[in-house]
């Protein structure tokens, strides 16, 4: 995994921790609710999806790029 992808994931995790327990947490959970699916649906995230996402990020991001992961946490 590239340093950029690791940095993006680290920032995402820090944002999640910063929001946890605040008034924004409930609002953000409501925003993500429509995207939550059972694990057996075609929309579920698995390791193949993650690997493809990382490959795409490697192809489109460069050292000066910014990226924010706004995917829901299941």
mmJSON file of the N, C-alpha and C atoms, coordinates in Angstrom:
{"data_MODEL":{"atom_site":{
"group_PDB":["ATOM","ATOM","ATOM","ATOM","ATOM","ATOM","ATOM","ATOM","ATOM","ATOM","ATOM","ATOM","ATOM","ATOM","ATOM","ATOM","ATOM","ATOM","ATOM","ATOM","ATOM","ATOM","ATOM","ATOM","ATOM","ATOM","ATOM","ATOM","ATOM","ATOM","ATOM","ATOM","ATOM","ATOM","ATOM","ATOM","ATOM","ATOM","ATOM","ATOM","ATOM","ATOM","ATOM","ATOM","ATOM","ATOM","ATOM","ATOM","ATOM","ATOM","ATOM","ATOM","ATOM","ATOM","ATOM","ATOM","ATOM","ATOM","ATOM","ATOM","ATOM","ATOM","ATOM","ATOM","ATOM","ATOM","ATOM","ATOM","ATOM","ATOM","ATOM","ATOM","ATOM","ATOM","ATOM","ATOM","ATOM","ATOM","ATOM","ATOM","ATOM","ATOM","ATOM","ATOM","ATOM","ATOM","ATOM","ATOM","ATOM","ATOM","ATOM","ATOM","ATOM","ATOM","ATOM","ATOM","ATOM","ATOM","ATOM","ATOM","ATOM","ATOM","ATOM","ATOM","ATOM","ATOM","ATOM","ATOM","ATOM","ATOM","ATOM","ATOM","ATOM","ATOM","ATOM","ATOM","ATOM","ATOM","ATOM","ATOM","ATOM","ATOM","ATOM","ATOM","ATOM","ATOM","ATOM","ATOM","ATOM","ATOM","ATOM","ATOM","ATOM","ATOM","ATOM","ATOM","ATOM","ATOM","ATOM","ATOM","ATOM","ATOM","ATOM","ATOM","ATOM","ATOM","ATOM","ATOM","ATOM","ATOM","ATOM","ATOM","ATOM","ATOM","ATOM","ATOM","ATOM","ATOM","ATOM","ATOM","ATOM","ATOM","ATOM","ATOM","ATOM","ATOM","ATOM","ATOM","ATOM","ATOM","ATOM","ATOM","ATOM","ATOM","ATOM","ATOM","ATOM","ATOM","ATOM","ATOM","ATOM","ATOM","ATOM","ATOM","ATOM","ATOM","ATOM","ATOM","ATOM","ATOM","ATOM","ATOM","ATOM","ATOM","ATOM","ATOM","ATOM","ATOM","ATOM","ATOM","ATOM","ATOM","ATOM","ATOM","ATOM","ATOM","ATOM","ATOM","ATOM","ATOM","ATOM","ATOM","ATOM","ATOM","ATOM","ATOM","ATOM","ATOM","ATOM","ATOM","ATOM","ATOM"],
"id":[1,2,3,4,5,6,7,8,9,10,11,12,13,14,15,16,17,18,19,20,21,22,23,24,25,26,27,28,29,30,31,32,33,34,35,36,37,38,39,40,41,42,43,44,45,46,47,48,49,50,51,52,53,54,55,56,57,58,59,60,61,62,63,64,65,66,67,68,69,70,71,72,73,74,75,76,77,78,79,80,81,82,83,84,85,86,87,88,89,90,91,92,93,94,95,96,97,98,99,100,101,102,103,104,105,106,107,108,109,110,111,112,113,114,115,116,117,118,119,120,121,122,123,124,125,126,127,128,129,130,131,132,133,134,135,136,137,138,139,140,141,142,143,144,145,146,147,148,149,150,151,152,153,154,155,156,157,158,159,160,161,162,163,164,165,166,167,168,169,170,171,172,173,174,175,176,177,178,179,180,181,182,183,184,185,186,187,188,189,190,191,192,193,194,195,196,197,198,199,200,201,202,203,204,205,206,207,208,209,210,211,212,213,214,215,216,217,218,219,220,221,222],
"type_symbol":["N","C","C","N","C","C","N","C","C","N","C","C","N","C","C","N","C","C","N","C","C","N","C","C","N","C","C","N","C","C","N","C","C","N","C","C","N","C","C","N","C","C","N","C","C","N","C","C","N","C","C","N","C","C","N","C","C","N","C","C","N","C","C","N","C","C","N","C","C","N","C","C","N","C","C","N","C","C","N","C","C","N","C","C","N","C","C","N","C","C","N","C","C","N","C","C","N","C","C","N","C","C","N","C","C","N","C","C","N","C","C","N","C","C","N","C","C","N","C","C","N","C","C","N","C","C","N","C","C","N","C","C","N","C","C","N","C","C","N","C","C","N","C","C","N","C","C","N","C","C","N","C","C","N","C","C","N","C","C","N","C","C","N","C","C","N","C","C","N","C","C","N","C","C","N","C","C","N","C","C","N","C","C","N","C","C","N","C","C","N","C","C","N","C","C","N","C","C","N","C","C","N","C","C","N","C","C","N","C","C","N","C","C","N","C","C","N","C","C","N","C","C"],
"label_atom_id":["N","CA","C","N","CA","C","N","CA","C","N","CA","C","N","CA","C","N","CA","C","N","CA","C","N","CA","C","N","CA","C","N","CA","C","N","CA","C","N","CA","C","N","CA","C","N","CA","C","N","CA","C","N","CA","C","N","CA","C","N","CA","C","N","CA","C","N","CA","C","N","CA","C","N","CA","C","N","CA","C","N","CA","C","N","CA","C","N","CA","C","N","CA","C","N","CA","C","N","CA","C","N","CA","C","N","CA","C","N","CA","C","N","CA","C","N","CA","C","N","CA","C","N","CA","C","N","CA","C","N","CA","C","N","CA","C","N","CA","C","N","CA","C","N","CA","C","N","CA","C","N","CA","C","N","CA","C","N","CA","C","N","CA","C","N","CA","C","N","CA","C","N","CA","C","N","CA","C","N","CA","C","N","CA","C","N","CA","C","N","CA","C","N","CA","C","N","CA","C","N","CA","C","N","CA","C","N","CA","C","N","CA","C","N","CA","C","N","CA","C","N","CA","C","N","CA","C","N","CA","C","N","CA","C","N","CA","C","N","CA","C","N","CA","C","N","CA","C","N","CA","C","N","CA","C","N","CA","C"],
"label_alt_id":[null,null,null,null,null,null,null,null,null,null,null,null,null,null,null,null,null,null,null,null,null,null,null,null,null,null,null,null,null,null,null,null,null,null,null,null,null,null,null,null,null,null,null,null,null,null,null,null,null,null,null,null,null,null,null,null,null,null,null,null,null,null,null,null,null,null,null,null,null,null,null,null,null,null,null,null,null,null,null,null,null,null,null,null,null,null,null,null,null,null,null,null,null,null,null,null,null,null,null,null,null,null,null,null,null,null,null,null,null,null,null,null,null,null,null,null,null,null,null,null,null,null,null,null,null,null,null,null,null,null,null,null,null,null,null,null,null,null,null,null,null,null,null,null,null,null,null,null,null,null,null,null,null,null,null,null,null,null,null,null,null,null,null,null,null,null,null,null,null,null,null,null,null,null,null,null,null,null,null,null,null,null,null,null,null,null,null,null,null,null,null,null,null,null,null,null,null,null,null,null,null,null,null,null,null,null,null,null,null,null,null,null,null,null,null,null,null,null,null,null,null,null],
"label_comp_id":["UNK","UNK","UNK","UNK","UNK","UNK","UNK","UNK","UNK","UNK","UNK","UNK","UNK","UNK","UNK","UNK","UNK","UNK","UNK","UNK","UNK","UNK","UNK","UNK","UNK","UNK","UNK","UNK","UNK","UNK","UNK","UNK","UNK","UNK","UNK","UNK","UNK","UNK","UNK","UNK","UNK","UNK","UNK","UNK","UNK","UNK","UNK","UNK","UNK","UNK","UNK","UNK","UNK","UNK","UNK","UNK","UNK","UNK","UNK","UNK","UNK","UNK","UNK","UNK","UNK","UNK","UNK","UNK","UNK","UNK","UNK","UNK","UNK","UNK","UNK","UNK","UNK","UNK","UNK","UNK","UNK","UNK","UNK","UNK","UNK","UNK","UNK","UNK","UNK","UNK","UNK","UNK","UNK","UNK","UNK","UNK","UNK","UNK","UNK","UNK","UNK","UNK","UNK","UNK","UNK","UNK","UNK","UNK","UNK","UNK","UNK","UNK","UNK","UNK","UNK","UNK","UNK","UNK","UNK","UNK","UNK","UNK","UNK","UNK","UNK","UNK","UNK","UNK","UNK","UNK","UNK","UNK","UNK","UNK","UNK","UNK","UNK","UNK","UNK","UNK","UNK","UNK","UNK","UNK","UNK","UNK","UNK","UNK","UNK","UNK","UNK","UNK","UNK","UNK","UNK","UNK","UNK","UNK","UNK","UNK","UNK","UNK","UNK","UNK","UNK","UNK","UNK","UNK","UNK","UNK","UNK","UNK","UNK","UNK","UNK","UNK","UNK","UNK","UNK","UNK","UNK","UNK","UNK","UNK","UNK","UNK","UNK","UNK","UNK","UNK","UNK","UNK","UNK","UNK","UNK","UNK","UNK","UNK","UNK","UNK","UNK","UNK","UNK","UNK","UNK","UNK","UNK","UNK","UNK","UNK","UNK","UNK","UNK","UNK","UNK","UNK","UNK","UNK","UNK","UNK","UNK","UNK"],
"label_asym_id":["A","A","A","A","A","A","A","A","A","A","A","A","A","A","A","A","A","A","A","A","A","A","A","A","A","A","A","A","A","A","A","A","A","A","A","A","A","A","A","A","A","A","A","A","A","A","A","A","A","A","A","A","A","A","A","A","A","A","A","A","A","A","A","A","A","A","A","A","A","A","A","A","A","A","A","A","A","A","A","A","A","A","A","A","A","A","A","A","A","A","A","A","A","A","A","A","A","A","A","A","A","A","A","A","A","A","A","A","A","A","A","A","A","A","A","A","A","A","A","A","A","A","A","A","A","A","A","A","A","A","A","A","A","A","A","A","A","A","A","A","A","A","A","A","A","A","A","A","A","A","A","A","A","A","A","A","A","A","A","A","A","A","A","A","A","A","A","A","A","A","A","A","A","A","A","A","A","A","A","A","A","A","A","A","A","A","A","A","A","A","A","A","A","A","A","A","A","A","A","A","A","A","A","A","A","A","A","A","A","A","A","A","A","A","A","A","A","A","A","A","A","A"],
"label_entity_id":["1","1","1","1","1","1","1","1","1","1","1","1","1","1","1","1","1","1","1","1","1","1","1","1","1","1","1","1","1","1","1","1","1","1","1","1","1","1","1","1","1","1","1","1","1","1","1","1","1","1","1","1","1","1","1","1","1","1","1","1","1","1","1","1","1","1","1","1","1","1","1","1","1","1","1","1","1","1","1","1","1","1","1","1","1","1","1","1","1","1","1","1","1","1","1","1","1","1","1","1","1","1","1","1","1","1","1","1","1","1","1","1","1","1","1","1","1","1","1","1","1","1","1","1","1","1","1","1","1","1","1","1","1","1","1","1","1","1","1","1","1","1","1","1","1","1","1","1","1","1","1","1","1","1","1","1","1","1","1","1","1","1","1","1","1","1","1","1","1","1","1","1","1","1","1","1","1","1","1","1","1","1","1","1","1","1","1","1","1","1","1","1","1","1","1","1","1","1","1","1","1","1","1","1","1","1","1","1","1","1","1","1","1","1","1","1","1","1","1","1","1","1"],
"label_seq_id":[1,1,1,2,2,2,3,3,3,4,4,4,5,5,5,6,6,6,7,7,7,8,8,8,9,9,9,10,10,10,11,11,11,12,12,12,13,13,13,14,14,14,15,15,15,16,16,16,17,17,17,18,18,18,19,19,19,20,20,20,21,21,21,22,22,22,23,23,23,24,24,24,25,25,25,26,26,26,27,27,27,28,28,28,29,29,29,30,30,30,31,31,31,32,32,32,33,33,33,34,34,34,35,35,35,36,36,36,37,37,37,38,38,38,39,39,39,40,40,40,41,41,41,42,42,42,43,43,43,44,44,44,45,45,45,46,46,46,47,47,47,48,48,48,49,49,49,50,50,50,51,51,51,52,52,52,53,53,53,54,54,54,55,55,55,56,56,56,57,57,57,58,58,58,59,59,59,60,60,60,61,61,61,62,62,62,63,63,63,64,64,64,65,65,65,66,66,66,67,67,67,68,68,68,69,69,69,70,70,70,71,71,71,72,72,72,73,73,73,74,74,74],
"pdbx_PDB_ins_code":[null,null,null,null,null,null,null,null,null,null,null,null,null,null,null,null,null,null,null,null,null,null,null,null,null,null,null,null,null,null,null,null,null,null,null,null,null,null,null,null,null,null,null,null,null,null,null,null,null,null,null,null,null,null,null,null,null,null,null,null,null,null,null,null,null,null,null,null,null,null,null,null,null,null,null,null,null,null,null,null,null,null,null,null,null,null,null,null,null,null,null,null,null,null,null,null,null,null,null,null,null,null,null,null,null,null,null,null,null,null,null,null,null,null,null,null,null,null,null,null,null,null,null,null,null,null,null,null,null,null,null,null,null,null,null,null,null,null,null,null,null,null,null,null,null,null,null,null,null,null,null,null,null,null,null,null,null,null,null,null,null,null,null,null,null,null,null,null,null,null,null,null,null,null,null,null,null,null,null,null,null,null,null,null,null,null,null,null,null,null,null,null,null,null,null,null,null,null,null,null,null,null,null,null,null,null,null,null,null,null,null,null,null,null,null,null,null,null,null,null,null,null],
"Cartn_x":[0.852,0.0,0.894,0.562,1.407,1.26,2.244,2.225,1.009,0.615,-0.548,-1.831,-1.983,-3.184,-3.191,-2.048,-1.973,-2.301,-1.81,-2.092,-3.579,-4.205,-5.638,-6.438,-6.053,-6.749,-6.539,-5.355,-5.051,-5.891,-6.009,-6.824,-8.289,-8.767,-10.15,-10.407,-9.487,-9.667,-9.632,-8.785,-8.732,-10.035,-10.585,-11.861,-12.981,-12.999,-14.019,-13.931,-12.734,-12.548,-12.941,-12.657,-12.99,-14.502,-15.231,-16.676,-17.405,-16.804,-17.429,-17.796,-19.067,-19.527,-19.976,-19.872,-20.312,-21.723,-22.321,-23.656,-23.655,-22.509,-22.415,-22.525,-22.197,-22.178,-23.538,-24.603,-25.942,-26.325,-26.011,-26.315,-25.574,-24.301,-23.493,-23.963,-24.343,-24.867,-26.145,-26.993,-28.212,-27.87,-26.841,-26.43,-25.977,-25.286,-24.747,-25.76,-26.838,-27.8,-28.274,-28.601,-29.076,-28.027,-26.76,-25.695,-25.343,-25.91,-25.632,-26.468,-25.825,-26.497,-26.057,-26.833,-26.435,-25.157,-24.368,-23.087,-23.24,-24.371,-24.543,-25.097,-25.271,-25.791,-24.659,-25.028,-24.016,-23.283,-23.777,-23.151,-22.164,-22.028,-21.142,-19.692,-18.954,-17.53,-16.753,-15.889,-15.034,-13.6,-12.7,-11.289,-11.017,-11.768,-11.564,-11.914,-13.029,-13.409,-12.33,-11.827,-10.775,-9.522,-9.132,-7.943,-8.123,-9.308,-9.568,-9.552,-10.109,-10.101,-8.671,-7.845,-6.444,-5.735,-5.991,-5.375,-5.803,-7.088,-7.577,-6.899,-6.795,-6.149,-4.695,-4.01,-2.614,-2.504,-3.497,-3.439,-3.779,-4.679,-5.144,-4.533,-3.966,-3.384,-1.893,-1.41,0.023,0.435,1.697,2.196,1.497,0.901,0.245,-1.275,-1.77,-3.216,-3.755,-5.045,-5.79,-6.912,-7.24,-8.291,-8.985,-10.305,-11.074,-11.962,-11.875,-12.719,-13.998,-15.132,-16.395,-17.304,-16.708,-17.488,-18.007,-19.152,-19.739,-18.969,-19.032,-18.436,-19.544,-19.415,-20.457,-20.158],
"Cartn_y":[-1.175,0.0,1.233,2.193,3.379,4.274,5.134,6.083,6.991,7.389,8.261,7.577,6.314,5.579,5.407,5.079,4.937,6.251,7.355,8.666,8.98,8.663,8.912,8.09,6.836,5.988,6.486,6.959,7.502,8.748,9.62,10.829,10.457,9.489,9.035,8.536,7.731,7.192,8.288,9.279,10.4,11.2,11.409,12.119,11.34,10.036,9.21,9.328,9.276,9.393,10.778,11.814,13.178,13.393,12.736,12.904,12.044,10.922,9.985,10.688,10.558,11.123,12.575,13.183,14.57,14.578,15.747,15.862,15.495,15.547,15.195,13.694,12.889,11.443,10.911,11.309,10.844,11.286,12.522,13.055,12.268,12.018,11.296,9.854,9.235,7.87,7.821,8.856,8.917,9.06,9.841,9.987,8.659,7.859,6.592,5.454,5.593,4.502,3.902,4.705,4.097,3.234,3.407,2.66,1.367,1.163,-0.075,-1.21,-2.317,-3.481,-4.725,-5.763,-7.044,-7.517,-8.292,-8.745,-9.604,-10.225,-11.122,-10.431,-9.124,-8.445,-8.132,-7.772,-7.451,-6.166,-5.37,-4.113,-4.255,-5.432,-5.594,-5.364,-4.881,-4.622,-5.841,-6.308,-7.428,-7.087,-8.02,-7.741,-7.457,-8.074,-7.791,-6.331,-5.854,-4.445,-3.525,-3.838,-3.014,-2.994,-4.145,-4.219,-3.416,-3.491,-2.718,-1.219,-0.823,0.588,1.092,0.317,0.712,0.83,-0.106,-0.028,1.245,1.586,2.816,4.031,4.069,5.208,5.351,4.239,4.277,4.869,4.592,5.072,6.551,7.06,8.431,9.454,9.005,9.952,10.129,11.336,11.574,12.207,12.605,13.111,14.388,15.135,16.386,16.24,15.033,14.793,14.784,15.067,14.925,13.936,13.18,12.179,12.015,11.97,11.756,10.55,9.595,8.41,8.738,8.73,9.036,7.819,6.647,5.424,5.159,4.468,4.187,3.111,3.169,2.138,1.203,-0.067,-1.045,-1.709],
"Cartn_z":[0.0,0.0,0.0,-0.831,-0.935,0.291,0.461,1.57,1.478,0.267,0.09,0.548,0.193,0.583,2.097,2.675,4.126,4.814,4.273,4.841,4.769,3.633,3.476,4.482,4.675,5.64,7.068,7.36,8.682,8.967,7.975,8.128,8.331,7.542,7.693,9.11,9.629,10.966,12.025,11.839,12.782,12.753,11.549,11.441,12.122,11.921,12.56,14.074,14.608,16.045,16.56,15.77,16.177,16.199,15.307,15.207,16.235,16.607,17.521,18.832,19.227,20.48,20.384,19.211,19.036,18.452,18.379,17.791,16.309,15.661,14.236,13.987,14.978,14.775,14.319,14.983,14.608,13.206,12.878,11.549,10.466,10.693,9.705,9.579,10.683,10.618,9.78,9.904,9.093,7.614,7.311,5.913,5.324,6.117,5.631,5.652,6.393,6.56,5.242,4.222,2.963,2.265,2.606,1.946,2.657,3.828,4.56,3.961,3.73,3.154,3.911,3.754,4.324,3.641,4.343,3.801,2.545,2.37,1.23,-0.01,0.009,-1.172,-2.132,-3.348,-4.35,-4.03,-3.062,-2.701,-1.547,-1.016,0.138,-0.256,0.704,0.476,0.925,0.068,0.432,0.051,0.271,0.019,-1.457,-2.366,-3.795,-4.104,-3.542,-3.726,-3.18,-2.002,-1.407,-2.269,-2.775,-3.631,-4.914,-5.496,-6.711,-6.408,-5.284,-4.894,-4.744,-4.108,-3.913,-5.26,-6.173,-7.503,-8.234,-8.126,-8.768,-8.157,-6.83,-6.162,-6.604,-6.734,-7.193,-8.597,-9.439,-10.829,-10.958,-10.086,-10.292,-9.352,-8.236,-7.282,-7.543,-7.307,-7.35,-6.025,-5.904,-4.627,-4.161,-5.095,-4.733,-4.639,-4.77,-4.744,-3.322,-3.231,-1.985,-2.236,-1.223,-1.355,-0.014,-0.036,1.189,0.972,1.869,1.82,2.581,1.876,2.528,2.588,2.456,2.501,3.897,4.009,5.315,6.067,7.357,8.211,8.631,8.29,8.625,9.929],
"occupancy":[1.0,1.0,1.0,1.0,1.0,1.0,1.0,1.0,1.0,1.0,1.0,1.0,1.0,1.0,1.0,1.0,1.0,1.0,1.0,1.0,1.0,1.0,1.0,1.0,1.0,1.0,1.0,1.0,1.0,1.0,1.0,1.0,1.0,1.0,1.0,1.0,1.0,1.0,1.0,1.0,1.0,1.0,1.0,1.0,1.0,1.0,1.0,1.0,1.0,1.0,1.0,1.0,1.0,1.0,1.0,1.0,1.0,1.0,1.0,1.0,1.0,1.0,1.0,1.0,1.0,1.0,1.0,1.0,1.0,1.0,1.0,1.0,1.0,1.0,1.0,1.0,1.0,1.0,1.0,1.0,1.0,1.0,1.0,1.0,1.0,1.0,1.0,1.0,1.0,1.0,1.0,1.0,1.0,1.0,1.0,1.0,1.0,1.0,1.0,1.0,1.0,1.0,1.0,1.0,1.0,1.0,1.0,1.0,1.0,1.0,1.0,1.0,1.0,1.0,1.0,1.0,1.0,1.0,1.0,1.0,1.0,1.0,1.0,1.0,1.0,1.0,1.0,1.0,1.0,1.0,1.0,1.0,1.0,1.0,1.0,1.0,1.0,1.0,1.0,1.0,1.0,1.0,1.0,1.0,1.0,1.0,1.0,1.0,1.0,1.0,1.0,1.0,1.0,1.0,1.0,1.0,1.0,1.0,1.0,1.0,1.0,1.0,1.0,1.0,1.0,1.0,1.0,1.0,1.0,1.0,1.0,1.0,1.0,1.0,1.0,1.0,1.0,1.0,1.0,1.0,1.0,1.0,1.0,1.0,1.0,1.0,1.0,1.0,1.0,1.0,1.0,1.0,1.0,1.0,1.0,1.0,1.0,1.0,1.0,1.0,1.0,1.0,1.0,1.0,1.0,1.0,1.0,1.0,1.0,1.0,1.0,1.0,1.0,1.0,1.0,1.0,1.0,1.0,1.0,1.0,1.0,1.0],
"B_iso_or_equiv":[0.0,0.0,0.0,0.0,0.0,0.0,0.0,0.0,0.0,0.0,0.0,0.0,0.0,0.0,0.0,0.0,0.0,0.0,0.0,0.0,0.0,0.0,0.0,0.0,0.0,0.0,0.0,0.0,0.0,0.0,0.0,0.0,0.0,0.0,0.0,0.0,0.0,0.0,0.0,0.0,0.0,0.0,0.0,0.0,0.0,0.0,0.0,0.0,0.0,0.0,0.0,0.0,0.0,0.0,0.0,0.0,0.0,0.0,0.0,0.0,0.0,0.0,0.0,0.0,0.0,0.0,0.0,0.0,0.0,0.0,0.0,0.0,0.0,0.0,0.0,0.0,0.0,0.0,0.0,0.0,0.0,0.0,0.0,0.0,0.0,0.0,0.0,0.0,0.0,0.0,0.0,0.0,0.0,0.0,0.0,0.0,0.0,0.0,0.0,0.0,0.0,0.0,0.0,0.0,0.0,0.0,0.0,0.0,0.0,0.0,0.0,0.0,0.0,0.0,0.0,0.0,0.0,0.0,0.0,0.0,0.0,0.0,0.0,0.0,0.0,0.0,0.0,0.0,0.0,0.0,0.0,0.0,0.0,0.0,0.0,0.0,0.0,0.0,0.0,0.0,0.0,0.0,0.0,0.0,0.0,0.0,0.0,0.0,0.0,0.0,0.0,0.0,0.0,0.0,0.0,0.0,0.0,0.0,0.0,0.0,0.0,0.0,0.0,0.0,0.0,0.0,0.0,0.0,0.0,0.0,0.0,0.0,0.0,0.0,0.0,0.0,0.0,0.0,0.0,0.0,0.0,0.0,0.0,0.0,0.0,0.0,0.0,0.0,0.0,0.0,0.0,0.0,0.0,0.0,0.0,0.0,0.0,0.0,0.0,0.0,0.0,0.0,0.0,0.0,0.0,0.0,0.0,0.0,0.0,0.0,0.0,0.0,0.0,0.0,0.0,0.0,0.0,0.0,0.0,0.0,0.0,0.0],
"pdbx_formal_charge":[null,null,null,null,null,null,null,null,null,null,null,null,null,null,null,null,null,null,null,null,null,null,null,null,null,null,null,null,null,null,null,null,null,null,null,null,null,null,null,null,null,null,null,null,null,null,null,null,null,null,null,null,null,null,null,null,null,null,null,null,null,null,null,null,null,null,null,null,null,null,null,null,null,null,null,null,null,null,null,null,null,null,null,null,null,null,null,null,null,null,null,null,null,null,null,null,null,null,null,null,null,null,null,null,null,null,null,null,null,null,null,null,null,null,null,null,null,null,null,null,null,null,null,null,null,null,null,null,null,null,null,null,null,null,null,null,null,null,null,null,null,null,null,null,null,null,null,null,null,null,null,null,null,null,null,null,null,null,null,null,null,null,null,null,null,null,null,null,null,null,null,null,null,null,null,null,null,null,null,null,null,null,null,null,null,null,null,null,null,null,null,null,null,null,null,null,null,null,null,null,null,null,null,null,null,null,null,null,null,null,null,null,null,null,null,null,null,null,null,null,null,null],
"auth_seq_id":[1,1,1,2,2,2,3,3,3,4,4,4,5,5,5,6,6,6,7,7,7,8,8,8,9,9,9,10,10,10,11,11,11,12,12,12,13,13,13,14,14,14,15,15,15,16,16,16,17,17,17,18,18,18,19,19,19,20,20,20,21,21,21,22,22,22,23,23,23,24,24,24,25,25,25,26,26,26,27,27,27,28,28,28,29,29,29,30,30,30,31,31,31,32,32,32,33,33,33,34,34,34,35,35,35,36,36,36,37,37,37,38,38,38,39,39,39,40,40,40,41,41,41,42,42,42,43,43,43,44,44,44,45,45,45,46,46,46,47,47,47,48,48,48,49,49,49,50,50,50,51,51,51,52,52,52,53,53,53,54,54,54,55,55,55,56,56,56,57,57,57,58,58,58,59,59,59,60,60,60,61,61,61,62,62,62,63,63,63,64,64,64,65,65,65,66,66,66,67,67,67,68,68,68,69,69,69,70,70,70,71,71,71,72,72,72,73,73,73,74,74,74],
"auth_comp_id":["UNK","UNK","UNK","UNK","UNK","UNK","UNK","UNK","UNK","UNK","UNK","UNK","UNK","UNK","UNK","UNK","UNK","UNK","UNK","UNK","UNK","UNK","UNK","UNK","UNK","UNK","UNK","UNK","UNK","UNK","UNK","UNK","UNK","UNK","UNK","UNK","UNK","UNK","UNK","UNK","UNK","UNK","UNK","UNK","UNK","UNK","UNK","UNK","UNK","UNK","UNK","UNK","UNK","UNK","UNK","UNK","UNK","UNK","UNK","UNK","UNK","UNK","UNK","UNK","UNK","UNK","UNK","UNK","UNK","UNK","UNK","UNK","UNK","UNK","UNK","UNK","UNK","UNK","UNK","UNK","UNK","UNK","UNK","UNK","UNK","UNK","UNK","UNK","UNK","UNK","UNK","UNK","UNK","UNK","UNK","UNK","UNK","UNK","UNK","UNK","UNK","UNK","UNK","UNK","UNK","UNK","UNK","UNK","UNK","UNK","UNK","UNK","UNK","UNK","UNK","UNK","UNK","UNK","UNK","UNK","UNK","UNK","UNK","UNK","UNK","UNK","UNK","UNK","UNK","UNK","UNK","UNK","UNK","UNK","UNK","UNK","UNK","UNK","UNK","UNK","UNK","UNK","UNK","UNK","UNK","UNK","UNK","UNK","UNK","UNK","UNK","UNK","UNK","UNK","UNK","UNK","UNK","UNK","UNK","UNK","UNK","UNK","UNK","UNK","UNK","UNK","UNK","UNK","UNK","UNK","UNK","UNK","UNK","UNK","UNK","UNK","UNK","UNK","UNK","UNK","UNK","UNK","UNK","UNK","UNK","UNK","UNK","UNK","UNK","UNK","UNK","UNK","UNK","UNK","UNK","UNK","UNK","UNK","UNK","UNK","UNK","UNK","UNK","UNK","UNK","UNK","UNK","UNK","UNK","UNK","UNK","UNK","UNK","UNK","UNK","UNK","UNK","UNK","UNK","UNK","UNK","UNK"],
"auth_asym_id":["A","A","A","A","A","A","A","A","A","A","A","A","A","A","A","A","A","A","A","A","A","A","A","A","A","A","A","A","A","A","A","A","A","A","A","A","A","A","A","A","A","A","A","A","A","A","A","A","A","A","A","A","A","A","A","A","A","A","A","A","A","A","A","A","A","A","A","A","A","A","A","A","A","A","A","A","A","A","A","A","A","A","A","A","A","A","A","A","A","A","A","A","A","A","A","A","A","A","A","A","A","A","A","A","A","A","A","A","A","A","A","A","A","A","A","A","A","A","A","A","A","A","A","A","A","A","A","A","A","A","A","A","A","A","A","A","A","A","A","A","A","A","A","A","A","A","A","A","A","A","A","A","A","A","A","A","A","A","A","A","A","A","A","A","A","A","A","A","A","A","A","A","A","A","A","A","A","A","A","A","A","A","A","A","A","A","A","A","A","A","A","A","A","A","A","A","A","A","A","A","A","A","A","A","A","A","A","A","A","A","A","A","A","A","A","A","A","A","A","A","A","A"],
"auth_atom_id":["N","CA","C","N","CA","C","N","CA","C","N","CA","C","N","CA","C","N","CA","C","N","CA","C","N","CA","C","N","CA","C","N","CA","C","N","CA","C","N","CA","C","N","CA","C","N","CA","C","N","CA","C","N","CA","C","N","CA","C","N","CA","C","N","CA","C","N","CA","C","N","CA","C","N","CA","C","N","CA","C","N","CA","C","N","CA","C","N","CA","C","N","CA","C","N","CA","C","N","CA","C","N","CA","C","N","CA","C","N","CA","C","N","CA","C","N","CA","C","N","CA","C","N","CA","C","N","CA","C","N","CA","C","N","CA","C","N","CA","C","N","CA","C","N","CA","C","N","CA","C","N","CA","C","N","CA","C","N","CA","C","N","CA","C","N","CA","C","N","CA","C","N","CA","C","N","CA","C","N","CA","C","N","CA","C","N","CA","C","N","CA","C","N","CA","C","N","CA","C","N","CA","C","N","CA","C","N","CA","C","N","CA","C","N","CA","C","N","CA","C","N","CA","C","N","CA","C","N","CA","C","N","CA","C","N","CA","C","N","CA","C","N","CA","C","N","CA","C","N","CA","C","N","CA","C","N","CA","C"],
"pdbx_PDB_model_num":[1,1,1,1,1,1,1,1,1,1,1,1,1,1,1,1,1,1,1,1,1,1,1,1,1,1,1,1,1,1,1,1,1,1,1,1,1,1,1,1,1,1,1,1,1,1,1,1,1,1,1,1,1,1,1,1,1,1,1,1,1,1,1,1,1,1,1,1,1,1,1,1,1,1,1,1,1,1,1,1,1,1,1,1,1,1,1,1,1,1,1,1,1,1,1,1,1,1,1,1,1,1,1,1,1,1,1,1,1,1,1,1,1,1,1,1,1,1,1,1,1,1,1,1,1,1,1,1,1,1,1,1,1,1,1,1,1,1,1,1,1,1,1,1,1,1,1,1,1,1,1,1,1,1,1,1,1,1,1,1,1,1,1,1,1,1,1,1,1,1,1,1,1,1,1,1,1,1,1,1,1,1,1,1,1,1,1,1,1,1,1,1,1,1,1,1,1,1,1,1,1,1,1,1,1,1,1,1,1,1,1,1,1,1,1,1,1,1,1,1,1,1]
}}}
